[in-house]
Amino acid sequence: MSEMRIWPSLALPVLLLGLGLAACDEAEQNRVLLYEKGTYLGPKDPPLSQQTEDDLRGRAILQAGS
């Protein structure tokens, strides 16, 4: 009978441990947790190609009305 009393007392901690480990999503690892105001701490963007830069400059000129 003593085995029957141990099962309910172990079930909850084992269940919570299992849920806690399952909740550790790999995508959430190595993310920024401490922020600096006014500073972007994310990954760097890849550089733009010369053609893309030229296209953006042309679009900015058109939008400025010059």
Buried (B, 14 or more C-beta within 10 A) or exposed (E): EEEEEEEEEEEEEEEEEEEEEEEEEEEEEEEEEEEEEEEEEEEEEEEEEEEEEEEEEEEEEEEEEE
